[in-house]
Amino acid sequence: MDVTVVTATHHAIPMFSTALLLKLSFIESIKISIFVYIVYWLFVHIKNLKGIGEDKQRNYKTIGTVFNAPKKIGLIFFELSFILMFMGYFLFNFKISYLFFIVVLYILKTIITQNIILGNCEKALNFLRFMSVFFVYSIVLQFNLSTYTFLFCSIPIVSSMVVTSKELDFKFISNIKFWTEQSSYQK
């Protein structure tokens, strides 16, 4: 139930208001907010994977407390949400630039999925928060690409990037540096 309410109050209603501010018609605003509602309803379940123990103590009903395989169910919902994000390109005749956003969203989805599989649900949740902001940003820019909108919308994106960048694991860069140094010693 909390996912249903949070999705409506934190995502669908703000998207509806945003759509009206972007001068979409009332019907278009309803359609885009329903689309956003469904996408978020599917992927917000990931947030409940972090505190399953606490949720059980509080008698909360989430996918983590009700089902035996909450990670699998959460990841299935997450995959469905991404498919729906991609389908938005066709459903709303978005600009070709939306496909760039989809590529970034796919990379984020992959990072989140890997972290969930590895049991790093806190890290996955932080990336999910960034993905959430980035997804809305990608939609807003489909309807208004003015400099003002671009700059104004960049504030939450940059803020989210700063927070999320702390979660990145840069070990692969040090590994690359190590291997290139090793190969130069062998010459």
ABEGO torsion letter per residue (X at the ends): XAAAAAAAAAAAAAAAAAAAAAGBBAAAAAAAAAAAAAAAAAAAAAAAAABAAAAAAAGBBBAAAABABAAAAAAAAAAAAAAAAAAAAAAAGBBAAAAAAAAAAAAAAAAAAAAAAAGBAAAAAAAAAAAAAAAAAAAAAAABABAAAAAAAAAAAAAAAAAAAAABBAAAAAAAAAAAAAAAAAX
